[in-house]
Amino acid sequence: MSFDSAAFLFFFLPALLILEAAVRPVRAKNALLCLAGLIFYAFGELWALALLIASAAVNWALGLWAMRGAKCAAALAAIINLALLGLCKYLGFFGSGLSLLGVDLSLPDIAAPAGVSFFTFKGISYVVDAYRHPGAGSRSFFRVLFYISFLPEVMSGPLSRFSDFDAQLAARERSAAGTARGLRRFITGLAKKLLLSGAAAVIADAAFSAGGALDARLAWLGAIAYTLQLYFDFSGYSDMAVGLGSMLGFRCPENFNYPYAATSITDFWRRWHISLSLWFRDYLYIPLGGSRRGKWRTAANKAIVFLLCGLWHGASMTFVLWGAWHALLSALESLRVLDVERWRRTAAGRVLSRVYTLLAVCLGFVMFRAESVEQGLAMLSAMFTGWDFTAEGTLLLARSLDGWTVLMAALAALFSAPLLPLVRRRLSRGVDAPGPWPEALSYAAGLALLVFCAAALASGGFAPFIYFQF
């Protein structure tokens, strides 16, 4: 089941909201929501549910040990969770790597359960925080299980911290206004996924499957379209998670802050997948020494983080190379070889910094999207050398760029910039009480979006969220 599936939208979610409102004691509400998260996750495979519950039990037990000051509990949590992640996602990948070294060892590819990258990282953060701050742990297995299986976050985050989540279990309030705001946020995310990301996906898929018809036009169009597709797919999921949490009275962490307005790769990662960036900062970058040991050590620490971040996304050399690309650029920025801070002192430099960041991100996402290193290199090569246009490429462009797809892709490009917040700030400037009309209009727009989304669901095929594979 997925947030954008008809079963969830028209059956599971309404039933959950009605039952949660009908149940009065907060403990009963928590039990209901924990059960709902487990049922939702079980729609994948039952063995994956058993794995999630076992992971929660192991991390709860290690958390009890860590709360007594056992440093080895935190280390053991990292080893066990990373071993589980490696077993589920990287066994076949490492076997291929060994074969390149002449070691003939055939290791099977295991179908990784959805969300394994997220609930293992949650487990590590829980135990490490319990060791660092014993008050941040819990003696209740139910609370840890609820945290690991929390419905809005169980599939693809955001990666919340247990202390923030636990504080809301007994002291939260679900109001009509909060539910309405959450529903509006959820619909916004649904529209991002079905309308904007879906339209960009049509163009990106055509370009990445062009084969011999690939030329510079298709390559650039496909790269830009995938950059938009990935952003609206994942930020749409994150909006839905935050909105669903709000409907249930919870505050989930924000995951995006207009990353395509960034002025450097460092700034990009402060805006893109924020909860993952903070996780790597707190549990890897800072323990490695952070920025406290000179610029060369800082650059090396950033490179390590980005290489592992790339590998975290999947067992493929394409993800490793994508991580290496960001590792290189972030290291060069730390060493001031790419002196972005100096660029931003002038208006022309600020424009240059944004162009550089967008171009770097777009080029990196080509390898991220590619099914193989060879396909990624072919796309990158075509972007800069494929100026011999072919009739096949022209025909493929004509087939892919229908009016609706072009309109939605253009809106995606427009909404990827922080234009709407800027317009809202300018309209409200000097107005003490804007009145009820802006709020009413926003809800009316939300209802209109819901109608468009329902039409898209009825007429289109189902496409899972991209980050479900990670």
Summary of the structure (lengths in Angstrom):
residues: 470
radius of gyration: 23.1
end to end distance: 16.2
largest distance: 72.2
contacts: 1548
relative contact order: 0.10
helix: 75%
strand: 0%
